[in-house]
Every structure is written in C-alpha cells, then in structure tokens.
Amino acid sequence: MTITYEGGSSLYINMTNRCPCDCTFCLRQNKDHVFNSSSLWLDREPTVKEICDSIDAVDIEKYKELVFCGYGEPTERLSELLEVAAYVKSRWDIKTRINTNGLADLICSEKTAHKLRGLIDTVSISLNATNKEDYFKLVRPKFGIKSYDAMLSFAKDCTKYVPEVVMTVVDVVTTKEEQERSREICEAVGAILRIRPYEED
C-alpha cells in the first residue's frame, strides 16, 4: 500500500481514494500511479499513525515540501490530514501543501478554511472552468451545480488563513480565452493562477 511517494523535490501523501468528483480528464481513469510511484489505489485508508510512520521512514529533510495529494480528495479526511500536518510541523521546518478540488465545505458540511491556519502553507485548488455550467460538465461533482460557487467561496476563505492560495486549470481542457478569464477570477479571489500540464500530479 503506497502511502508516501516522491515527486520532484516534494513528498506526497496518499490518504484516501475517495473523491466527490468524477472529472472527465482525471488521471485515475487510465493509470494507477503518478511520477514513479507504485499503484496509488489503497487496500484501505491508512491510519494517522501509519501515515506518520511512513513519513518517519524517509529522510524528510531532503524535500522542500510535503503535499497532501494522492488518488483521492485529501479533504475527505480533513481531521486526519490536520493531525498529520500538526505532527509534521511539530518535528520539521518543511512547507505543507494541499492539492484539492476545493469542495471541503460541502464534504464536511461546514466552513473549513480556518482549520488550516498554522498547519498548511499552500492550498492548490482545481478551478478548471470559468462558470458553474462548464464546471459541472467537466468535473461532475456529486454535490451538483452549487459546487462551483462553493469552491470559489472556499478559495476566498483560504486567502484569510493560508499564506499562499493557488488555483489551477488543466491545459488540455481550457482555451487561451478561458485561461485569461481564469486569471481574472483568481485575481478577484486573491489567488494565483497556475496552468497545469495534464500529465502532472
């Protein structure tokens, strides 16, 4: 069972395979790994202790960043994620990031951004569309059409509690015009736009 895996100068944490979305471009549809990892499909969800033990088993000081991102939406296990982040912050001076679809508030049925304060240094949120209708068709979230506005609200909230908020669009599913409109959306939220190559994590 692959809990931690390396990608560039970052150590990634694979906590869950659960996700409320079924994105048309999701890598999970045609491969079982990213970078040079083993399969990221989990036999079961690892415990907090197992995750911390997996982190302890590597030389974490050689990495620039610890990233909560595997084959699932990490905020599906937000409380456990925060436990792990607190453990890491208590032991090492390393940056932490969450790669997320931004639907944590809907997943947890409450506002969540404030819980990241002091534990998460960067939140990277999948924007992927410039309006709720296109987002719904592309991302296919189980929460329905309200998901887009919830994602934007979460992103704006994160700018109050997290040092860096990034929003991403995937290059193969956006036009140049959509990318420019995405940049305007990010500016309004207070986030940074990143155009992400499809084959990345």
C-alpha positions as CSV (number, residue, x, y, z in Angstrom):
1,M,0.0,0.0,0.0
2,T,1.6,3.3,-1.1
3,I,1.1,6.0,1.5
4,T,4.0,8.3,0.6
5,Y,5.7,8.8,-2.7
6,E,8.2,11.1,-4.2
7,G,7.6,13.7,-6.9
8,G,10.4,16.0,-7.8
9,S,11.6,17.8,-4.6
10,S,8.3,17.0,-2.8
11,L,7.0,14.2,-0.7
12,Y,3.4,13.3,-1.4
13,I,0.8,11.8,1.0
14,N,-1.8,9.4,-0.4
15,M,-4.5,9.3,2.3
16,T,-7.7,8.2,0.5
17,N,-9.1,7.1,-2.8
18,R,-12.5,8.8,-2.1
19,C,-13.5,11.8,-4.2
20,P,-16.8,13.6,-4.7
21,C,-15.9,14.4,-8.3
22,D,-15.6,12.3,-11.5
23,C,-13.5,14.7,-13.7
24,T,-13.6,13.9,-17.4
25,F,-9.8,14.3,-17.5
26,C,-8.9,12.5,-14.3
27,L,-5.6,10.6,-14.5
28,R,-7.2,7.8,-12.4
29,Q,-9.2,6.7,-15.4
30,N,-6.2,5.4,-17.3
31,K,-3.3,4.8,-14.9
32,D,-2.8,3.7,-11.4
33,H,0.2,5.9,-10.4
34,V,1.9,9.2,-10.9
35,F,5.6,10.1,-11.1
36,N,7.5,6.9,-10.3
37,S,5.2,5.7,-7.6
38,S,3.7,2.3,-7.1
39,S,0.0,1.9,-7.5
40,L,-1.9,4.6,-5.5
41,W,-5.0,2.5,-5.2
42,L,-5.3,1.8,-1.5
43,D,-6.4,-1.6,0.0
44,R,-7.8,0.5,2.9
45,E,-7.4,4.0,4.2
46,P,-4.2,4.2,6.3
47,T,-4.4,5.4,9.9
48,V,-2.8,8.6,11.1
49,K,-0.1,6.5,12.8
50,E,0.6,4.6,9.6
51,I,0.9,7.9,7.7
52,C,3.2,9.4,10.3
53,D,5.3,6.2,10.3
54,S,5.6,6.3,6.6
55,I,6.8,9.9,6.8
56,D,9.3,8.9,9.5
57,A,10.7,6.2,7.3
58,V,12.1,8.6,4.7
59,D,14.6,11.4,5.0
60,I,12.0,14.2,5.0
61,E,14.7,16.9,5.3
62,K,15.7,16.3,1.7
63,Y,12.3,17.5,0.5
64,K,11.2,21.1,0.0
65,E,7.5,20.4,0.6
66,L,5.1,17.8,1.9
67,V,2.0,17.6,-0.3
68,F,-1.4,16.0,0.6
69,C,-2.3,14.6,-2.8
70,G,-2.9,11.0,-3.9
71,Y,-5.6,9.1,-5.7
72,G,-8.4,10.8,-3.9
73,E,-9.5,14.1,-2.4
74,P,-7.4,14.7,0.7
75,T,-10.1,16.8,2.5
76,E,-12.3,13.7,2.5
77,R,-10.2,13.0,5.6
78,L,-9.7,16.6,6.8
79,S,-9.4,15.9,10.5
80,E,-6.8,13.2,9.9
81,L,-5.0,15.4,7.4
82,L,-4.7,18.1,10.0
83,E,-3.4,15.7,12.6
84,V,-0.7,14.6,10.2
85,A,0.2,18.2,9.4
86,A,0.4,19.1,13.1
87,Y,2.7,16.1,13.6
88,V,5.0,17.2,10.7
89,K,5.0,20.9,11.8
90,S,6.0,19.8,15.4
91,R,9.1,18.0,14.1
92,W,10.3,19.6,10.9
93,D,10.6,23.0,9.3
94,I,9.0,22.0,6.0
95,K,6.3,23.6,3.9
96,T,3.0,21.8,3.6
97,R,0.5,21.9,0.7
98,I,-2.9,20.5,-0.1
99,N,-3.9,19.7,-3.6
100,T,-7.7,19.8,-3.5
101,N,-10.9,20.2,-5.6
102,G,-11.9,22.9,-3.1
103,L,-15.1,21.2,-2.0
104,A,-14.1,20.7,1.6
105,D,-17.0,22.8,2.9
106,L,-19.5,20.6,1.1
107,I,-17.7,17.4,2.1
108,C,-17.6,18.4,5.8
109,S,-20.9,20.3,5.8
110,E,-19.2,23.3,7.5
111,K,-16.7,26.1,6.8
112,T,-13.2,24.6,6.9
113,A,-10.6,27.1,5.7
114,H,-9.9,28.4,9.2
115,K,-8.8,25.0,10.3
116,L,-5.8,25.2,8.0
117,R,-4.3,28.2,9.8
118,G,-0.7,27.4,11.0
119,L,-0.7,23.9,9.6
120,I,-0.9,24.4,5.8
121,D,1.3,26.8,3.8
122,T,-0.2,26.4,0.4
123,V,-3.6,25.3,-0.9
124,S,-3.8,24.5,-4.6
125,I,-7.4,24.4,-5.8
126,S,-8.7,23.0,-9.1
127,L,-10.6,25.8,-10.8
128,N,-10.8,24.2,-14.3
129,A,-13.7,26.2,-15.6
130,T,-14.9,29.8,-15.7
131,N,-18.6,29.2,-15.0
132,K,-20.7,26.8,-13.0
133,E,-22.3,25.1,-16.0
134,D,-19.0,24.2,-17.7
135,Y,-17.5,23.2,-14.3
136,F,-20.4,20.8,-13.7
137,K,-20.0,19.2,-17.1
138,L,-16.2,18.8,-16.7
139,V,-15.8,18.0,-13.0
140,R,-19.1,16.1,-12.5
141,P,-19.3,16.7,-8.7
142,K,-21.8,14.7,-6.7
143,F,-22.9,17.9,-4.9
144,G,-24.4,19.3,-8.1
145,I,-24.3,22.8,-9.7
146,K,-23.7,24.5,-6.4
147,S,-20.2,23.0,-6.3
148,Y,-18.6,25.8,-8.4
149,D,-19.7,28.6,-6.1
150,A,-18.7,26.5,-3.0
151,M,-15.2,26.0,-4.5
152,L,-14.8,29.8,-5.1
153,S,-16.0,30.6,-1.6
154,F,-13.6,28.1,-0.1
155,A,-10.7,29.6,-2.1
156,K,-11.6,33.1,-0.9
157,D,-11.8,31.9,2.7
158,C,-8.4,30.3,2.3
159,T,-6.7,33.6,1.5
160,K,-7.5,34.7,5.1
161,Y,-5.8,31.8,6.7
162,V,-3.2,30.3,4.4
163,P,-0.1,32.1,3.2
164,E,-0.4,31.0,-0.5
165,V,-3.6,30.1,-2.4
166,V,-3.1,28.8,-5.9
167,M,-5.9,27.9,-8.4
168,T,-5.2,25.7,-11.3
169,V,-6.6,24.9,-14.7
170,V,-5.5,22.0,-16.9
171,D,-4.1,23.0,-20.2
172,V,-5.8,20.3,-22.3
173,V,-9.3,21.3,-21.2
174,T,-9.1,25.1,-21.4
175,T,-8.7,27.5,-24.3
176,K,-6.4,30.6,-24.1
177,E,-9.5,32.7,-23.6
178,E,-10.7,30.6,-20.7
179,Q,-7.2,30.7,-19.2
180,E,-7.3,34.5,-19.3
181,R,-10.8,34.6,-17.8
182,S,-9.5,32.2,-15.1
183,R,-6.7,34.6,-14.3
184,E,-9.3,37.3,-13.7
185,I,-11.3,35.0,-11.4
186,C,-8.2,34.3,-9.4
187,E,-7.3,38.0,-9.1
188,A,-10.8,38.6,-7.7
189,V,-10.4,35.8,-5.2
190,G,-6.9,36.8,-4.2
191,A,-5.3,33.6,-5.6
192,I,-2.5,32.9,-8.0
193,L,-3.4,31.1,-11.3
194,R,-1.3,28.1,-12.4
195,I,-1.9,26.5,-15.8
196,R,-1.2,22.8,-15.1
197,P,0.1,20.3,-17.7
198,Y,-2.3,17.3,-17.9
199,E,0.3,14.7,-17.1
200,E,1.4,16.3,-13.8
201,D,0.2,15.1,-10.4
